[in-house]
Amino acid sequence: MSAESHEIHHDGDHETMSRKRIWQVAGILTVITCIEFFIALVCVPKGILPIQYANPVYIVLTLLKAFYIVAYFMHLKFEKMGLILSIAIPVIFIIGLILVLTNESHHWVDLR
């Protein structure tokens, strides 16, 4: 059996991905990016999708792309749970901080 026949194979102490899986993930990232461009260049300008609905869609699609990049290309999917949590929990807090600061920024505009 060749190493390519497995989707994920062991290389000493590390797990790596096959070329097939790398191309699958790259394809998924390409499709998500194409959807984002379609929304930005077709749906929003033609009024099919209002910008206030498009922005949350962009955020979700970008987070989905970030998941695939971190999980597969940065090999976090193959790491121990402690390492995953040590990275994921601060990211969740940073996202929460950004949301709170975005919400509070309107307060300063209203003071003028």
N, CA, C and O atoms as a GROMACS GRO file, in nm:
protein
  448
    1MET      N    1   0.083  -0.118   0.000
    1MET     CA    2   0.000   0.000   0.000
    1MET      C    3   0.087   0.124   0.000
    1MET      O    4   0.181   0.134   0.080
    2SER      N    5   0.059   0.217  -0.086
    2SER     CA    6   0.137   0.340  -0.090
    2SER      C    7   0.080   0.439   0.011
    2SER      O    8  -0.033   0.427   0.056
    3ALA      N    9   0.162   0.537   0.044
    3ALA     CA   10   0.119   0.640   0.139
    3ALA      C   11   0.007   0.724   0.079
    3ALA      O   12  -0.073   0.781   0.153
    4GLU      N   13   0.000   0.731  -0.054
    4GLU     CA   14  -0.103   0.810  -0.120
    4GLU      C   15  -0.240   0.744  -0.112
    4GLU      O   16  -0.342   0.811  -0.129
    5SER      N   17  -0.245   0.613  -0.087
    5SER     CA   18  -0.373   0.545  -0.086
    5SER      C   19  -0.456   0.579   0.035
    5SER      O   20  -0.578   0.560   0.034
    6HIS      N   21  -0.393   0.629   0.140
    6HIS     CA   22  -0.466   0.672   0.259
    6HIS      C   23  -0.492   0.820   0.251
    6HIS      O   24  -0.411   0.897   0.201
    7GLU      N   25  -0.610   0.860   0.302
    7GLU     CA   26  -0.640   1.002   0.303
    7GLU      C   27  -0.548   1.074   0.400
    7GLU      O   28  -0.500   1.183   0.371
    8ILE      N   29  -0.523   1.013   0.514
    8ILE     CA   30  -0.431   1.068   0.613
    8ILE      C   31  -0.336   0.957   0.652
    8ILE      O   32  -0.382   0.847   0.686
    9HIS      N   33  -0.207   0.981   0.648
    9HIS     CA   34  -0.114   0.876   0.685
    9HIS      C   35  -0.013   0.930   0.787
    9HIS      O   36   0.004   1.051   0.802
   10HIS      N   37   0.052   0.838   0.855
   10HIS     CA   38   0.147   0.875   0.958
   10HIS      C   39   0.286   0.890   0.899
   10HIS      O   40   0.330   0.809   0.817
   11ASP      N   41   0.354   0.994   0.940
   11ASP     CA   42   0.491   1.018   0.898
   11ASP      C   43   0.572   1.033   1.027
   11ASP      O   44   0.598   1.144   1.073
   12GLY      N   45   0.613   0.923   1.084
   12GLY     CA   46   0.679   0.926   1.214
   12GLY      C   47   0.577   0.959   1.322
   12GLY      O   48   0.481   0.885   1.341
   13ASP      N   49   0.597   1.070   1.391
   13ASP     CA   50   0.504   1.113   1.495
   13ASP      C   51   0.397   1.207   1.442
   13ASP      O   52   0.307   1.245   1.517
   14HIS      N   53   0.406   1.246   1.317
   14HIS     CA   54   0.313   1.344   1.262
   14HIS      C   55   0.219   1.278   1.162
   14HIS      O   56   0.255   1.184   1.092
   15GLU      N   57   0.097   1.330   1.158
   15GLU     CA   58   0.003   1.287   1.057
   15GLU      C   59   0.004   1.389   0.945
   15GLU      O   60   0.009   1.510   0.970
   16THR      N   61   0.000   1.341   0.823
   16THR     CA   62   0.000   1.431   0.708
   16THR      C   63  -0.117   1.396   0.618
   16THR      O   64  -0.181   1.292   0.634
   17MET      N   65  -0.144   1.483   0.524
   17MET     CA   66  -0.254   1.461   0.431
   17MET      C   67  -0.202   1.415   0.297
   17MET      O   68  -0.087   1.442   0.259
   18SER      N   69  -0.288   1.345   0.226
   18SER     CA   70  -0.253   1.302   0.092
   18SER      C   71  -0.274   1.419  -0.005
   18SER      O   72  -0.338   1.519   0.028
   19ARG      N   73  -0.219   1.405  -0.123
   19ARG     CA   74  -0.239   1.508  -0.226
   19ARG      C   75  -0.386   1.523  -0.260
   19ARG      O   76  -0.434   1.633  -0.284
   20LYS      N   77  -0.458   1.412  -0.263
   20LYS     CA   78  -0.600   1.416  -0.295
   20LYS      C   79  -0.676   1.502  -0.195
   20LYS      O   80  -0.759   1.584  -0.234
   21ARG      N   81  -0.649   1.485  -0.067
   21ARG     CA   82  -0.717   1.562   0.037
   21ARG      C   83  -0.678   1.709   0.029
   21ARG      O   84  -0.762   1.796   0.051
   22ILE      N   85  -0.553   1.738   0.000
   22ILE     CA   86  -0.509   1.877  -0.015
   22ILE      C   87  -0.585   1.945  -0.128
   22ILE      O   88  -0.629   2.059  -0.113
   23TRP      N   89  -0.601   1.876  -0.240
   23TRP     CA   90  -0.675   1.934  -0.352
   23TRP      C   91  -0.823   1.948  -0.320
   23TRP      O   92  -0.887   2.043  -0.366
   24GLN      N   93  -0.879   1.856  -0.241
   24GLN     CA   94  -1.019   1.868  -0.199
   24GLN      C   95  -1.039   1.993  -0.115
   24GLN      O   96  -1.133   2.070  -0.137
   25VAL      N   97  -0.952   2.013  -0.019
   25VAL     CA   98  -0.963   2.131   0.067
   25VAL      C   99  -0.940   2.258  -0.014
   25VAL      O  100  -1.012   2.357   0.004
   26ALA      N  101  -0.843   2.258  -0.104
   26ALA     CA  102  -0.821   2.374  -0.191
   26ALA      C  103  -0.944   2.402  -0.277
   26ALA      O  104  -0.978   2.517  -0.301
   27GLY      N  105  -1.009   2.296  -0.324
   27GLY     CA  106  -1.132   2.313  -0.402
   27GLY      C  107  -1.244   2.374  -0.320
   27GLY      O  108  -1.317   2.461  -0.368
   28ILE      N  109  -1.258   2.329  -0.197
   28ILE     CA  110  -1.360   2.384  -0.108
   28ILE      C  111  -1.334   2.533  -0.084
   28ILE      O  112  -1.426   2.615  -0.088
   29LEU      N  113  -1.208   2.568  -0.058
   29LEU     CA  114  -1.172   2.709  -0.038
   29LEU      C  115  -1.200   2.792  -0.162
   29LEU      O  116  -1.244   2.906  -0.152
   30THR      N  117  -1.175   2.736  -0.279
   30THR     CA  118  -1.201   2.806  -0.405
   30THR      C  119  -1.350   2.829  -0.425
   30THR      O  120  -1.392   2.937  -0.466
   31VAL      N  121  -1.431   2.728  -0.395
   31VAL     CA  122  -1.577   2.741  -0.410
   31VAL      C  123  -1.631   2.848  -0.315
   31VAL      O  124  -1.714   2.930  -0.354
   32ILE      N  125  -1.585   2.847  -0.191
   32ILE     CA  126  -1.630   2.948  -0.094
   32ILE      C  127  -1.591   3.087  -0.142
   32ILE      O  128  -1.671   3.180  -0.131
   33THR      N  129  -1.470   3.103  -0.193
   33THR     CA  130  -1.424   3.232  -0.244
   33THR      C  131  -1.509   3.276  -0.364
   33THR      O  132  -1.543   3.393  -0.375
   34CYS      N  133  -1.542   3.184  -0.452
   34CYS     CA  134  -1.626   3.216  -0.568
   34CYS      C  135  -1.765   3.262  -0.523
   34CYS      O  136  -1.822   3.355  -0.581
   35ILE      N  137  -1.819   3.199  -0.420
   35ILE     CA  138  -1.949   3.240  -0.366
   35ILE      C  139  -1.939   3.383  -0.312
   35ILE      O  140  -2.029   3.464  -0.334
   36GLU      N  141  -1.831   3.412  -0.240
   36GLU     CA  142  -1.813   3.547  -0.187
   36GLU      C  143  -1.804   3.651  -0.299
   36GLU      O  144  -1.866   3.757  -0.291
   37PHE      N  145  -1.728   3.620  -0.403
   37PHE     CA  146  -1.718   3.712  -0.517
   37PHE      C  147  -1.852   3.727  -0.588
   37PHE      O  148  -1.887   3.838  -0.628
   38PHE      N  149  -1.927   3.620  -0.603
   38PHE     CA  150  -2.058   3.627  -0.668
   38PHE      C  151  -2.152   3.718  -0.590
   38PHE      O  152  -2.222   3.800  -0.648
   39ILE      N  153  -2.151   3.703  -0.459
   39ILE     CA  154  -2.235   3.789  -0.375
   39ILE      C  155  -2.191   3.935  -0.390
   39ILE      O  156  -2.274   4.024  -0.406
   40ALA      N  157  -2.059   3.959  -0.384
   40ALA     CA  158  -2.007   4.096  -0.388
   40ALA      C  159  -2.024   4.163  -0.524
   40ALA      O  160  -2.049   4.283  -0.532
   41LEU      N  161  -2.011   4.085  -0.631
   41LEU     CA  162  -2.011   4.145  -0.765
   41LEU      C  163  -2.143   4.135  -0.839
   41LEU      O  164  -2.166   4.207  -0.936
   42VAL      N  165  -2.232   4.045  -0.793
   42VAL     CA  166  -2.360   4.028  -0.863
   42VAL      C  167  -2.478   4.057  -0.772
   42VAL      O  168  -2.562   4.142  -0.803
   43CYS      N  169  -2.485   3.987  -0.661
   43CYS     CA  170  -2.605   3.995  -0.576
   43CYS      C  171  -2.623   4.132  -0.511
   43CYS      O  172  -2.734   4.186  -0.512
   44VAL      N  173  -2.517   4.188  -0.455
   44VAL     CA  174  -2.529   4.316  -0.386
   44VAL      C  175  -2.552   4.431  -0.485
   44VAL      O  176  -2.643   4.510  -0.463
   45PRO      N  177  -2.472   4.443  -0.593
   45PRO     CA  178  -2.495   4.555  -0.686
   45PRO      C  179  -2.632   4.553  -0.754
   45PRO      O  180  -2.688   4.659  -0.781
   46LYS      N  181  -2.686   4.435  -0.781
   46LYS     CA  182  -2.816   4.426  -0.846
   46LYS      C  183  -2.932   4.433  -0.748
   46LYS      O  184  -3.048   4.428  -0.788
   47GLY      N  185  -2.901   4.443  -0.619
   47GLY     CA  186  -3.007   4.454  -0.519
   47GLY      C  187  -3.073   4.323  -0.484
   47GLY      O  188  -3.176   4.322  -0.416
   48ILE      N  189  -3.017   4.212  -0.528
   48ILE     CA  190  -3.073   4.080  -0.495
   48ILE      C  191  -3.058   4.052  -0.346
   48ILE      O  192  -3.146   3.994  -0.284
   49LEU      N  193  -2.944   4.094  -0.292
   49LEU     CA  194  -2.915   4.073  -0.150
   49LEU      C  195  -2.869   4.206  -0.091
   49LEU      O  196  -2.765   4.260  -0.131
   50PRO      N  197  -2.946   4.261   0.004
   50PRO     CA  198  -2.904   4.388   0.066
   50PRO      C  199  -2.772   4.372   0.141
   50PRO      O  200  -2.740   4.264   0.191
   51ILE      N  201  -2.696   4.480   0.148
   51ILE     CA  202  -2.564   4.475   0.210
   51ILE      C  203  -2.571   4.436   0.357
   51ILE      O  204  -2.479   4.372   0.408
   52GLN      N  205  -2.680   4.473   0.426
   52GLN     CA  206  -2.689   4.437   0.568
   52GLN      C  207  -2.707   4.287   0.587
   52GLN      O  208  -2.680   4.235   0.696
   53TYR      N  209  -2.751   4.216   0.485
   53TYR     CA  210  -2.757   4.069   0.491
   53TYR      C  211  -2.631   4.007   0.432
   53TYR      O  212  -2.592   3.896   0.471
   54ALA      N  213  -2.568   4.077   0.339
   54ALA     CA  214  -2.447   4.023   0.276
   54ALA      C  215  -2.329   4.021   0.373
   54ALA      O  216  -2.250   3.927   0.372
   55ASN      N  217  -2.317   4.122   0.456
   55ASN     CA  218  -2.204   4.128   0.549
   55ASN      C  219  -2.198   4.009   0.644
   55ASN      O  220  -2.090   3.951   0.659
   56PRO      N  221  -2.307   3.970   0.710
   56PRO     CA  222  -2.300   3.850   0.794
   56PRO      C  223  -2.267   3.723   0.714
   56PRO      O  224  -2.202   3.632   0.765
   57VAL      N  225  -2.314   3.717   0.590
   57VAL     CA  226  -2.282   3.602   0.506
   57VAL      C  227  -2.132   3.599   0.477
   57VAL      O  228  -2.070   3.493   0.481
   58TYR      N  229  -2.073   3.716   0.448
   58TYR     CA  230  -1.928   3.723   0.428
   58TYR      C  231  -1.853   3.675   0.550
   58TYR      O  232  -1.756   3.600   0.540
   59ILE      N  233  -1.898   3.719   0.667
   59ILE     CA  234  -1.830   3.682   0.792
   59ILE      C  235  -1.836   3.530   0.812
   59ILE      O  236  -1.734   3.469   0.847
   60VAL      N  237  -1.950   3.470   0.791
   60VAL     CA  238  -1.965   3.325   0.809
   60VAL      C  239  -1.878   3.250   0.708
   60VAL      O  240  -1.809   3.155   0.744
   61LEU      N  241  -1.880   3.293   0.583
   61LEU     CA  242  -1.799   3.226   0.481
   61LEU      C  243  -1.649   3.242   0.509
   61LEU      O  244  -1.572   3.149   0.487
   62THR      N  245  -1.609   3.359   0.556
   62THR     CA  246  -1.469   3.381   0.589
   62THR      C  247  -1.426   3.295   0.708
   62THR      O  248  -1.316   3.240   0.708
   63LEU      N  249  -1.512   3.283   0.808
   63LEU     CA  250  -1.480   3.196   0.922
   63LEU      C  251  -1.472   3.050   0.878
   63LEU      O  252  -1.390   2.975   0.929
   64LEU      N  253  -1.557   3.011   0.784
   64LEU     CA  254  -1.551   2.874   0.732
   64LEU      C  255  -1.419   2.850   0.660
   64LEU      O  256  -1.356   2.745   0.676
   65LYS      N  257  -1.376   2.948   0.580
   65LYS     CA  258  -1.246   2.936   0.514
   65LYS      C  259  -1.133   2.931   0.615
   65LYS      O  260  -1.039   2.853   0.601
   66ALA      N  261  -1.142   3.014   0.718
   66ALA     CA  262  -1.038   3.014   0.822
   66ALA      C  263  -1.032   2.877   0.890
   66ALA      O  264  -0.923   2.828   0.921
   67PHE      N  265  -1.148   2.815   0.914
   67PHE     CA  266  -1.149   2.682   0.974
   67PHE      C  267  -1.073   2.583   0.887
   67PHE      O  268  -0.988   2.509   0.938
   68TYR      N  269  -1.102   2.580   0.758
   68TYR     CA  270  -1.034   2.486   0.668
   68TYR      C  271  -0.884   2.511   0.662
   68TYR      O  272  -0.805   2.417   0.661
   69ILE      N  273  -0.845   2.637   0.658
   69ILE     CA  274  -0.701   2.668   0.652
   69ILE      C  275  -0.631   2.623   0.779
   69ILE      O  276  -0.527   2.558   0.774
   70VAL      N  277  -0.689   2.658   0.893
   70VAL     CA  278  -0.626   2.622   1.021
   70VAL      C  279  -0.631   2.470   1.044
   70VAL      O  280  -0.533   2.411   1.089
   71ALA      N  281  -0.742   2.409   1.014
   71ALA     CA  282  -0.758   2.266   1.042
   71ALA      C  283  -0.671   2.180   0.953
   71ALA      O  284  -0.608   2.085   1.001
   72TYR      N  285  -0.665   2.209   0.824
   72TYR     CA  286  -0.596   2.120   0.732
   72TYR      C  287  -0.456   2.167   0.694
   72TYR      O  288  -0.361   2.089   0.701
   73PHE      N  289  -0.441   2.293   0.655
   73PHE     CA  290  -0.310   2.338   0.609
   73PHE      C  291  -0.216   2.370   0.724
   73PHE      O  292  -0.094   2.362   0.708
   74MET      N  293  -0.272   2.406   0.840
   74MET     CA  294  -0.188   2.429   0.957
   74MET      C  295  -0.188   2.306   1.048
   74MET      O  296  -0.131   2.308   1.157
   75HIS      N  297  -0.254   2.200   1.004
   75HIS     CA  298  -0.255   2.069   1.069
   75HIS      C  299  -0.313   2.069   1.210
   75HIS      O  300  -0.284   1.980   1.289
   76LEU      N  301  -0.395   2.168   1.243
   76LEU     CA  302  -0.454   2.171   1.376
   76LEU      C  303  -0.555   2.058   1.396
   76LEU      O  304  -0.578   2.014   1.509
   77LYS      N  305  -0.613   2.011   1.288
   77LYS     CA  306  -0.710   1.902   1.297
   77LYS      C  307  -0.645   1.775   1.352
   77LYS      O  308  -0.713   1.689   1.408
   78PHE      N  309  -0.516   1.763   1.336
   78PHE     CA  310  -0.447   1.641   1.376
   78PHE      C  311  -0.377   1.656   1.510
   78PHE      O  312  -0.306   1.565   1.553
   79GLU      N  313  -0.396   1.768   1.577
   79GLU     CA  314  -0.329   1.792   1.705
   79GLU      C  315  -0.413   1.743   1.822
   79GLU      O  316  -0.529   1.706   1.807
   80LYS      N  317  -0.352   1.744   1.938
   80LYS     CA  318  -0.420   1.706   2.061
   80LYS      C  319  -0.521   1.813   2.101
   80LYS      O  320  -0.507   1.930   2.064
   81MET      N  321  -0.622   1.774   2.177
   81MET     CA  322  -0.730   1.864   2.215
   81MET      C  323  -0.679   1.983   2.297
   81MET      O  324  -0.731   2.093   2.283
   82GLY      N  325  -0.580   1.963   2.382
   82GLY     CA  326  -0.527   2.074   2.462
   82GLY      C  327  -0.472   2.186   2.377
   82GLY      O  328  -0.494   2.304   2.406
   83LEU      N  329  -0.399   2.150   2.271
   83LEU     CA  330  -0.344   2.252   2.181
   83LEU      C  331  -0.457   2.321   2.105
   83LEU      O  332  -0.454   2.443   2.087
   84ILE      N  333  -0.555   2.245   2.062
   84ILE     CA  334  -0.668   2.304   1.990
   84ILE      C  335  -0.740   2.405   2.079
   84ILE      O  336  -0.770   2.516   2.034
   85LEU      N  337  -0.767   2.367   2.203
   85LEU     CA  338  -0.837   2.458   2.294
   85LEU      C  339  -0.753   2.580   2.328
   85LEU      O  340  -0.806   2.690   2.344
   86SER      N  341  -0.622   2.562   2.339
   86SER     CA  342  -0.536   2.676   2.371
   86SER      C  343  -0.535   2.779   2.259
   86SER      O  344  -0.502   2.895   2.283
   87ILE      N  345  -0.568   2.739   2.139
   87ILE     CA  346  -0.576   2.832   2.027
   87ILE      C  347  -0.720   2.880   2.007
   87ILE      O  348  -0.744   2.998   1.981
   88ALA      N  349  -0.816   2.790   2.019
   88ALA     CA  350  -0.956   2.822   1.989
   88ALA      C  351  -1.018   2.917   2.092
   88ALA      O  352  -1.090   3.009   2.054
   89ILE      N  353  -0.991   2.897   2.219
   89ILE     CA  354  -1.055   2.979   2.322
   89ILE      C  355  -1.013   3.126   2.311
   89ILE      O  356  -1.100   3.212   2.316
   90PRO      N  357  -0.885   3.158   2.296
   90PRO     CA  358  -0.850   3.301   2.277
   90PRO      C  359  -0.912   3.359   2.150
   90PRO      O  360  -0.952   3.476   2.149
   91VAL      N  361  -0.921   3.282   2.045
   91VAL     CA  362  -0.982   3.332   1.921
   91VAL      C  363  -1.129   3.365   1.945
   91VAL      O  364  -1.179   3.466   1.895
   92ILE      N  365  -1.199   3.280   2.019
   92ILE     CA  366  -1.340   3.306   2.050
   92ILE      C  367  -1.354   3.436   2.130
   92ILE      O  368  -1.442   3.517   2.103
   93PHE      N  369  -1.265   3.456   2.228
   93PHE     CA  370  -1.269   3.579   2.306
   93PHE      C  371  -1.238   3.701   2.220
   93PHE      O  372  -1.299   3.806   2.238
   94ILE      N  373  -1.145   3.689   2.128
   94ILE     CA  374  -1.111   3.801   2.039
   94ILE      C  375  -1.230   3.835   1.949
   94ILE      O  376  -1.260   3.952   1.928
   95ILE      N  377  -1.298   3.732   1.897
   95ILE     CA  378  -1.417   3.757   1.815
   95ILE      C  379  -1.524   3.826   1.898
   95ILE      O  380  -1.588   3.920   1.851
   96GLY      N  381  -1.543   3.781   2.021
   96GLY     CA  382  -1.640   3.845   2.110
   96GLY      C  383  -1.603   3.990   2.137
   96GLY      O  384  -1.690   4.077   2.138
   97LEU      N  385  -1.474   4.017   2.160
   97LEU     CA  386  -1.428   4.154   2.182
   97LEU      C  387  -1.456   4.241   2.060
   97LEU      O  388  -1.500   4.355   2.075
   98ILE      N  389  -1.430   4.188   1.942
   98ILE     CA  390  -1.458   4.264   1.819
   98ILE      C  391  -1.606   4.296   1.808
   98ILE      O  392  -1.644   4.407   1.771
   99LEU      N  393  -1.692   4.198   1.840
   99LEU     CA  394  -1.836   4.222   1.833
   99LEU      C  395  -1.880   4.328   1.933
   99LEU      O  396  -1.961   4.415   1.900
  100VAL      N  397  -1.828   4.320   2.054
  100VAL     CA  398  -1.864   4.419   2.157
  100VAL      C  399  -1.815   4.558   2.115
  100VAL      O  400  -1.890   4.655   2.126
  101LEU      N  401  -1.692   4.568   2.068
  101LEU     CA  402  -1.638   4.698   2.028
  101LEU      C  403  -1.714   4.754   1.908
  101LEU      O  404  -1.735   4.875   1.898
  102THR      N  405  -1.754   4.668   1.818
  102THR     CA  406  -1.832   4.714   1.703
  102THR      C  407  -1.967   4.770   1.749
  102THR      O  408  -2.012   4.873   1.700
  103ASN      N  409  -2.028   4.701   1.842
  103ASN     CA  410  -2.157   4.746   1.895
  103ASN      C  411  -2.141   4.878   1.971
  103ASN      O  412  -2.224   4.968   1.956
  104GLU      N  413  -2.037   4.891   2.051
  104GLU     CA  414  -2.014   5.011   2.131
  104GLU      C  415  -1.969   5.130   2.047
  104GLU      O  416  -1.983   5.244   2.090
  105SER      N  417  -1.916   5.105   1.928
  105SER     CA  418  -1.868   5.216   1.846
  105SER      C  419  -1.982   5.310   1.806
  105SER      O  420  -1.958   5.428   1.783
  106HIS      N  421  -2.101   5.259   1.799
  106HIS     CA  422  -2.216   5.343   1.764
  106HIS      C  423  -2.245   5.444   1.875
  106HIS      O  424  -2.299   5.552   1.848
  107HIS      N  425  -2.211   5.411   1.996
  107HIS     CA  426  -2.232   5.502   2.108
  107HIS      C  427  -2.155   5.632   2.088
  107HIS      O  428  -2.208   5.740   2.113
  108TRP      N  429  -2.032   5.622   2.042
  108TRP     CA  430  -1.950   5.741   2.022
  108TRP      C  431  -2.004   5.828   1.909
  108TRP      O  432  -1.993   5.951   1.914
  109VAL      N  433  -2.062   5.768   1.808
  109VAL     CA  434  -2.120   5.844   1.699
  109VAL      C  435  -2.243   5.920   1.748
  109VAL      O  436  -2.268   6.033   1.707
  110ASP      N  437  -2.321   5.856   1.837
  110ASP     CA  438  -2.442   5.920   1.888
  110ASP      C  439  -2.411   6.036   1.981
  110ASP      O  440  -2.497   6.121   2.001
  111LEU      N  441  -2.292   6.042   2.040
  111LEU     CA  442  -2.257   6.151   2.131
  111LEU      C  443  -2.232   6.283   2.058
  111LEU      O  444  -2.237   6.389   2.120
  112ARG      N  445  -2.204   6.278   1.930
  112ARG     CA  446  -2.173   6.400   1.856
  112ARG      C  447  -2.293   6.487   1.836
  112ARG      O  448  -2.282   6.594   1.775
   0.00000   0.00000   0.00000
